[in-house]
Amino acid sequence: MVYSQVWEALAFLKKLDRLVRIALGYSYDWKISVPPMGKHNFILATKTESQKGNLKLWDVLDNSFHSQIRNAFAHSDYSIDEIGKRIWFYNYSGKGWEMKEISFDDWSKRFAYTILLVHRLFEIHYERREKLPQKMGVSTFKINLPLEKRGFNRLL
């Protein structure tokens, strides 16, 4: 369930998307919208952008996120075979990208990639925010917030 919760968490998905956008040189997106029933497409778009930009993050995303696994865990559509050391997916429909099963070892790697991604993303975000005043030599910052059709509003 932890795996499913990570890939359903709006705060995480938005931070991940912003990270990819910033790394690719795009401007900060203030209004990221994650569709309630379209997280799969949102995550795949983020993965695709990271791959196009040749970001190292692509490998982490590719080794962690798998929509079928997320869905199987979210809907209890799996069983655990302790003797064969496998997880069987009941949502398998024969599509080329789907899996009938995954070994405990392969699942452990995918889970570890996911948890380490979450941990590092939030750790880096926290560290950078903590060190920003010292790095910039000031403790207040001007932030341009976009306004609807009227330019920018400056906050201190």
C-alpha positions in Angstrom: 0.0 0.0 0.0 2.9 2.4 0.6 3.8 2.1 -3.0 0.3 3.0 -4.1 0.1 5.9 -1.7 3.4 7.4 -3.0 2.1 7.4 -6.6 -1.3 8.8 -5.5 0.1 11.6 -3.4 -0.6 14.9 -5.0 2.1 16.8 -3.1 4.7 14.3 -4.2 3.6 14.2 -7.9 3.5 18.0 -8.1 7.0 18.3 -6.6 8.3 15.6 -8.9 6.8 17.4 -12.0 8.2 20.8 -10.9 11.6 19.3 -10.4 11.7 17.8 -13.9 10.4 21.1 -15.4 13.0 23.2 -13.6 15.8 20.8 -14.5 14.8 21.1 -18.1 14.9 24.9 -17.9 11.1 25.6 -17.9 9.7 28.3 -15.7 8.2 27.4 -12.3 4.6 26.2 -12.7 2.4 27.6 -10.0 -0.8 25.8 -11.1 0.1 22.1 -11.6 -3.1 20.2 -12.0 -3.1 16.4 -11.4 -6.3 14.9 -12.7 -8.1 12.8 -10.1 -8.6 10.0 -12.6 -5.6 10.6 -14.8 -2.5 10.1 -12.6 -1.2 7.5 -14.9 -1.0 9.9 -17.8 0.4 12.7 -15.6 3.2 10.4 -14.3 4.0 9.1 -17.8 4.2 12.6 -19.1 6.7 13.5 -16.3 8.7 10.4 -17.1 8.7 11.1 -20.8 9.9 14.7 -20.2 12.7 13.5 -18.0 13.7 10.9 -20.7 13.6 13.5 -23.5 15.8 15.8 -21.3 18.2 13.0 -20.7 17.9 13.5 -16.9 19.3 10.8 -14.6 16.0 10.9 -12.8 14.6 9.0 -15.8 16.3 5.8 -14.7 14.9 6.2 -11.2 11.4 6.8 -12.5 11.7 3.9 -14.9 12.8 1.6 -12.2 10.2 2.6 -9.7 6.8 3.5 -11.2 4.7 0.9 -12.9 1.0 1.7 -13.4 -0.2 -1.9 -13.3 1.5 -2.5 -10.0 0.1 0.7 -8.5 -3.4 -0.3 -9.6 -3.1 -3.9 -8.4 -2.0 -2.8 -4.9 -4.6 0.0 -4.8 -7.4 -2.4 -5.6 -6.1 -5.5 -3.8 -5.8 -7.2 -7.2 -2.8 -9.4 -6.4 -1.7 -12.3 -4.3 1.6 -13.2 -2.7 3.2 -16.6 -3.3 5.6 -17.1 -0.4 6.7 -20.5 -1.7 7.5 -19.3 -5.2 8.6 -15.9 -3.9 6.4 -14.0 -6.4 3.6 -11.5 -6.5 0.8 -12.4 -8.9 -1.2 -9.7 -10.5 -4.9 -10.3 -11.3 -5.2 -7.2 -13.3 -3.0 -8.6 -16.1 -4.8 -8.5 -19.4 -2.0 -9.5 -21.8 -0.9 -6.0 -22.9 2.8 -5.9 -23.8 3.8 -3.6 -21.0 1.9 -5.6 -18.3 3.3 -8.3 -16.0 1.6 -11.5 -14.9 3.9 -11.5 -11.8 7.0 -10.1 -10.3 9.7 -11.8 -8.2 10.2 -10.7 -4.6 13.7 -9.5 -5.6 12.4 -7.4 -8.5 9.6 -6.0 -6.4 12.1 -5.1 -3.6 14.2 -3.1 -6.1 11.2 -1.3 -7.5 9.9 -0.5 -4.0 13.4 0.7 -2.9 13.7 3.0 -5.9 10.3 4.5 -5.0 11.0 5.0 -1.3 14.5 6.4 -2.0 13.1 8.8 -4.6 10.5 10.1 -2.1 13.1 10.4 0.7 15.7 12.2 -1.4 13.2 14.5 -3.1 11.9 15.7 0.3 15.3 15.7 1.9 16.8 17.9 -0.8 13.8 20.2 -0.8 14.1 20.7 2.9 17.9 21.2 2.8 17.8 23.7 0.0 15.1 25.7 1.8 17.0 25.7 5.1 20.3 26.9 3.4 18.8 29.5 1.1 19.0 32.5 3.5 22.7 31.8 4.2 23.5 31.2 0.5 21.7 34.3 -0.7 22.7 36.5 2.3 19.2 37.6 3.0 16.2 36.2 4.9 13.4 37.7 2.9 12.8 37.2 -0.8 10.7 38.7 -3.5 8.5 36.2 -5.2 6.5 37.0 -8.4 3.2 35.3 -8.2 1.2 35.2 -11.5 -2.2 36.9 -11.4 -5.0 36.0 -13.7 -4.6 38.2 -16.9 -3.0 41.1 -14.9 0.7 40.5 -14.8 2.4 39.7 -11.5 1.9 40.4 -7.8 5.1 40.8 -5.8 5.3 39.4 -2.3 7.9 40.0 0.3 
